[in-house]
Amino acid sequence: MSLLSRLRSLRTRSAATSPASPSFSPELLPEIKQTGAWWRLLPFTLYRIKLADDLFTAPGDGFDASRDIRIRIVLDLCGGSLADKTIVDLGCNEGGFAVEFARLGAKESVGIEAREVSWLRCELVRKLARLQNLKFVRGDVMVELARWPSSFDVVFASGILYHVTDPHQLLSDIFAACRGAVLIDTHVARREAPSHVCSEEIVSRTFGGKSYQGRLFPEVSDTARESQLWAAWGPNNTSFWLLEDELLTMMRAIGFHEIQKVDPTKYGGDENSWAVDKTNRIMVVGKK
Ligand SMILES: C[S@@+](CC[C@H](N)C(=O)[O-])C[C@H]1O[C@@H](n2cnc3c(N)ncnc32)[C@H](O)[C@@H]1O
């Protein structure tokens, strides 16, 4: 029986028990890997990815990355076509954007994701999507990205910068891995007042010999790390959210140029076409 047929039949039987919440019981992983019970990976926490005509990774209200403005912004950065472009999706979660870049014809689309279950979900998509130009790597971006010097025309960094302690290291590694442009989609700290349980006080941190201001954001505890699928990875209990102007200053200091904040309204679409929590959230592009 093919994987697809097996998935269809097993999924039907398991529909009542499949996990639907963004958390996942890591103790299921050995069973999935040993018995090939891939159906246990469905439904995904968010991304609705087409696996076959009648099979998707999430129900109808799941998130379809192909409709999100971030795809259009990346296309714009590439002059309208991804042909000949290599692209990396950092903290790719279940692979929704990475698979879309591959389907749009990127020369190579690489997703890097730290969490095992999310990476396995990516691998499930890769196996069924049969895209030769799609690759997933399980790893910590703070370690993995440094292994890819000058490798990508586009670095897609969505929902990851606000999950690190050292934004300067991540931006420097992005700069080193990038040949063309980066799209950063991130929360920032507001000077006037905190949001998202960030610290009340604005604190300074020194990176690359220069002081930057921001707020501290508490991350999940070590014990919850493998089960909280959208949180920070690695030995990081506190992320550092830069103030917006400090992010732009840091990018400049690292060497990016033509740094621009993206105006989402320019890309039109409906309210859901930038499907994120928009509180203190910005998109920034920078060129190498
Ligand atoms: C907020 S989610 C964003 C998901 C996706 N990029 C998006 O924009 O929809 C953060 C993702 O990054 C992953 N992640 C967090 N820290 C990471 C790290 N240091 N290395 C690799 N992946 C990480 C998480 O497991 C999760 O999938």
The ligand as an ORCA input file, in Angstrom:
! r2SCAN-3c Opt
* xyz 0 1
  C       6.285     31.546     15.783
  S       6.642     30.105     14.869
  C       6.739     30.763     13.222
  C       6.469     29.709     12.173
  C       6.585     30.175     10.732
  N       7.937     30.610     10.412
  C       5.578     31.252     10.411
  O       5.969     32.414     10.278
  O       4.389     30.944     10.294
  C       8.335     29.792     15.286
  C       8.877     28.548     14.642
  O      10.288     28.544     14.728
  C      10.733     27.337     15.338
  N      11.919     27.697     16.101
  C      12.003     28.452     17.213
  N      13.283     28.646     17.579
  C      14.033     27.967     16.663
  C      15.424     27.771     16.492
  N      16.315     28.308     17.321
  N      15.850     27.023     15.454
  C      14.961     26.477     14.586
  N      13.627     26.623     14.703
  C      13.164     27.365     15.724
  C       9.577     26.872     16.180
  O       9.646     25.483     16.421
  C       8.401     27.261     15.303
  O       8.136     26.313     14.332
*
